[in-house]
Each structure stands twice: as structure tokens, then as C-alpha cells.
Amino acid sequence: MTATHNLYVGCEGGANGTHGRFDEVRISTVVRYDASFDVASAPFAPDSETLLLYAFDDLEPGLAVDQGTEREQ
């Protein structure tokens, strides 16, 4: 797969991005939140709408593993 676009999180076009840490990142094929919501108290679980799921727990620096492999292919 060849990337044609960059993914920016917490900013527009890479300027003034988020300064902090992410516990989990999930990219889905559907809208998950369209109104106010409470912060999740448990880790995300992959489902059929999960494209990518990273949980940054106990990993080596610079290593992330896609945990979304439970999704339907």
C-alpha cells in the first residue's frame, strides 16, 4: 500500500499539532461519536467497523501493533 495523504491528529495540515500522549488510536469506517461523550474507561475492542486500532500499552519505544485484526476481512 502506498500512502497518498498524511494523517494529522489534533491539528490542521501539521501546524500546531497536539502536544501530549495518546493512550489508544482507533480509525473506523463509521462515525463513532457525533455528540458529547464520556471518556472510555476500558480499552477499545475491535469490531467489523474498525480499520485500525493501536493501544500503546507496554510497548517498546517507536513500536505500535495494529490490534484491529479481529475485524471482518
Backbone hydrogen bonds, N-H to C=O, Kabsch-Sander energy under -0.5 kcal/mol:
donor,donor_aa,acceptor,acceptor_aa,energy
8,Y,6,N,-0.6
10,G,8,Y,-0.5
12,E,15,A,-0.7
13,G,11,C,-0.5
15,A,12,E,-1.6
17,G,14,G,-0.5
18,T,9,V,-1.0
20,G,18,T,-0.7
25,V,54,Y,-2.6
27,I,52,L,-2.5
29,T,49,E,-2.5
32,R,30,V,-0.5
50,T,47,D,-1.8
51,L,27,I,-3.0
51,L,49,E,-0.5
52,L,27,I,-1.9
54,Y,25,V,-3.1
55,A,65,V,-0.5
56,F,23,D,-2.3
56,F,54,Y,-0.5
57,D,55,A,-1.5
58,D,56,F,-0.5
63,L,60,E,-2.1
67,Q,53,L,-4.2
67,Q,65,V,-0.5
70,E,67,Q,-0.5
71,R,68,G,-1.5
